[in-house]
Every structure is written in C-alpha cells, then in structure tokens.
Amino acid sequence: MGGVSKFAEVLPEGYGYVLFVAVDSIFVNMWMARNVGVARKKYNITYPTMYDAENNTFNCIQRAHQQTLELHPSFLLLLLVGGLQHPKLAAGSGILYLLGRIVFATGYYTGDPKKRSNGQFGMLGMLALLGSTLCFTAHQLKLKLPEWLEAHH
C-alpha cells in the first residue's frame, strides 16, 4: 500500500497535467450549476422546470450549463485519450476549452444569446484534443501518418 500503482508508472511524463485539467472541468461545471441554482432562486423558477417560457435570462443561464454538460463526456474522452500521447498539448488544449466555456457562459448570462459566441475560441481547444486523440488512435493501430504529421511525433 501507499506506493505508486503499476498503471501510474506507465503513464507518460506530464500526464498529471491532463488529470489536473479533467478535475478543473468539474469545478467549471460546479460553478455553472451554482449559477443556475442562484438564478432559480432569483427568478423563482422551481424544479423540475428546465426552461421558463417567460424568462429568457434564466433560460440563457440554464442553457449555458446544459450545453457544457452535453459536451463534457466528449471533452473528457478526448482529453484523457489524447493526453496519453501528447499530455502537455492536451492539457493546454483543455485549459483553452475550459476558458472558452467560462467566457461562453458569462456572455450567455447577460440574457443576450449572441454574446455566448465570445467563448467560441474554446472550441479550438476541443479541435486540438480531437487531433491528438486521432494521432494516438492512428499510432495504436500502427497506421501510417502523413509525413508532415509524422515529423511531430
């Protein structure tokens, strides 16, 4: 007991950053959930009402959280798998994605749905995670990568 597991010993150097970002994503989701709870109280929207026909600001706050939850499983899969080959790239991309989610939410919280697009830069992080996961997958399948991409491995 107390030692590092054999599994942890085979993880790439820097994978701890990936795990740190995964935990950070839970804090971002908790922050958004709290904001929905505060808005429920402020606007008197009771459970189980998901969206209110008369309160667009509440709907925007709820939708920001809901959309983030919809993307969270994909984000975690791409982060954790892509990080197996490129841990620092994955961690940095994950941070970019999470910062984008925060800017997305704060824009949405204004009640003007168009302001959510200020956080769309975070999807570049998701795209980079997709790329690192595809590289890892190709490597595992021993597929030949294009020469320009092979140079980065």
PEDA-V867416 format. One record per residue. RES is the residue in one letter. SS is DSSP state (alpha for helix, beta for strand, coil for the rest). PHI is phi in whole degrees, -180 to 180 (NA if undefined). D_FIRST is the distance of its C-alpha to the first C-alpha in Angstrom with 1 decimal. Layout:
<<RES/SS/PHI/D_FIRST> <RES/SS/PHI/D_FIRST>>
//
This chain:
<<M/coil/NA/0.0> <G/coil/88/3.8> <G/coil/-85/5.7> <V/coil/-77/8.6> <S/coil/-69/9.1> <K/alpha/-61/12.0> <F/alpha/-61/14.2> <A/alpha/-63/13.9> <E/alpha/-67/14.9> <V/alpha/-95/18.1> <L/coil/-70/19.3> <P/coil/-66/22.3> <E/coil/-59/22.5> <G/coil/94/23.5> <Y/alpha/-66/22.0> <G/alpha/-59/20.5> <Y/alpha/-63/24.1> <V/alpha/-61/24.6> <L/alpha/-65/21.8> <F/alpha/-61/23.3> <V/alpha/-67/26.6> <A/alpha/-60/25.4> <V/alpha/-67/24.2> <D/alpha/-58/27.5> <S/alpha/-63/29.4> <I/alpha/-69/28.0> <F/alpha/-65/29.5> <V/alpha/-63/32.8> <N/alpha/-64/32.9> <M/alpha/-65/32.3> <W/alpha/-62/35.1> <M/alpha/-66/37.4> <A/alpha/-62/36.7> <R/alpha/-61/37.4> <N/alpha/-63/40.6> <V/alpha/-65/41.7> <G/alpha/-61/41.1> <V/alpha/-63/43.2> <A/alpha/-66/45.9> <R/alpha/-59/46.0> <K/alpha/-67/46.7> <K/alpha/-61/49.2> <Y/alpha/-100/51.1> <N/coil/56/50.7> <I/coil/-103/49.2> <T/coil/-89/47.6> <Y/coil/-70/45.0> <P/coil/-95/45.1> <T/coil/-57/47.6> <M/coil/-86/46.0> <Y/coil/-134/49.0> <D/coil/-111/52.2> <A/coil/-63/55.6> <E/coil/-113/57.0> <N/coil/-125/54.3> <N/alpha/-67/53.6> <T/alpha/-63/51.5> <F/alpha/-59/49.0> <N/alpha/-59/49.0> <C/alpha/-67/48.2> <I/alpha/-65/45.2> <Q/alpha/-65/44.0> <R/alpha/-67/44.6> <A/alpha/-58/42.7> <H/alpha/-69/39.6> <Q/alpha/-61/40.3> <Q/alpha/-67/40.9> <T/alpha/-65/37.7> <L/alpha/-64/35.8> <E/alpha/-63/37.7> <L/alpha/-88/36.5> <H/alpha/-60/32.9> <P/alpha/-60/31.5> <S/alpha/-64/33.4> <F/alpha/-58/32.3> <L/alpha/-64/28.6> <L/alpha/-60/29.1> <L/alpha/-65/31.1> <L/alpha/-64/28.8> <L/alpha/-71/25.6> <V/alpha/-80/27.3> <G/alpha/-61/29.7> <G/coil/-70/27.0> <L/coil/-68/25.4> <Q/coil/-105/28.4> <H/coil/-131/29.8> <P/alpha/-63/27.1> <K/alpha/-72/29.3> <L/alpha/-62/32.3> <A/alpha/-64/30.5> <A/alpha/-63/29.1> <G/alpha/-64/32.6> <S/alpha/-66/34.3> <G/alpha/-65/32.0> <I/alpha/-64/33.0> <L/alpha/-58/36.6> <Y/alpha/-61/36.3> <L/alpha/-66/34.9> <L/alpha/-62/37.5> <G/alpha/-62/40.1> <R/alpha/-64/38.8> <I/alpha/-68/39.3> <V/alpha/-66/42.8> <F/alpha/-55/43.6> <A/alpha/-65/42.7> <T/alpha/-65/44.6> <G/alpha/-68/47.6> <Y/alpha/-64/47.5> <Y/coil/-62/47.2> <T/coil/-70/50.7> <G/coil/92/52.1> <D/coil/-105/53.6> <P/alpha/-56/51.7> <K/alpha/-64/53.1> <K/alpha/-73/51.1> <R/alpha/-67/47.8> <S/alpha/-67/48.7> <N/alpha/-60/48.0> <G/alpha/-96/44.3> <Q/coil/-65/44.9> <F/coil/-59/43.8> <G/alpha/-62/40.2> <M/alpha/-69/41.0> <L/alpha/-64/41.2> <G/alpha/-63/37.5> <M/alpha/-64/37.1> <L/alpha/-63/39.5> <A/alpha/-64/37.5> <L/alpha/-65/34.3> <L/alpha/-61/36.3> <G/alpha/-62/37.5> <S/alpha/-68/34.1> <T/alpha/-70/32.9> <L/alpha/-65/36.0> <C/alpha/-63/35.5> <F/alpha/-62/31.9> <T/alpha/-62/33.3> <A/alpha/-61/36.2> <H/alpha/-63/33.9> <Q/alpha/-65/31.8> <L/coil/-87/35.1> <K/coil/57/36.5> <L/coil/-83/39.5> <K/coil/-79/41.8> <L/coil/-90/41.9> <P/coil/-58/45.1> <E/alpha/-54/45.6> <W/alpha/-63/45.5> <L/alpha/-85/42.1> <E/alpha/-60/40.8> <A/coil/-63/41.5> <H/coil/-90/38.8> <H/coil/-105/36.0>>
//
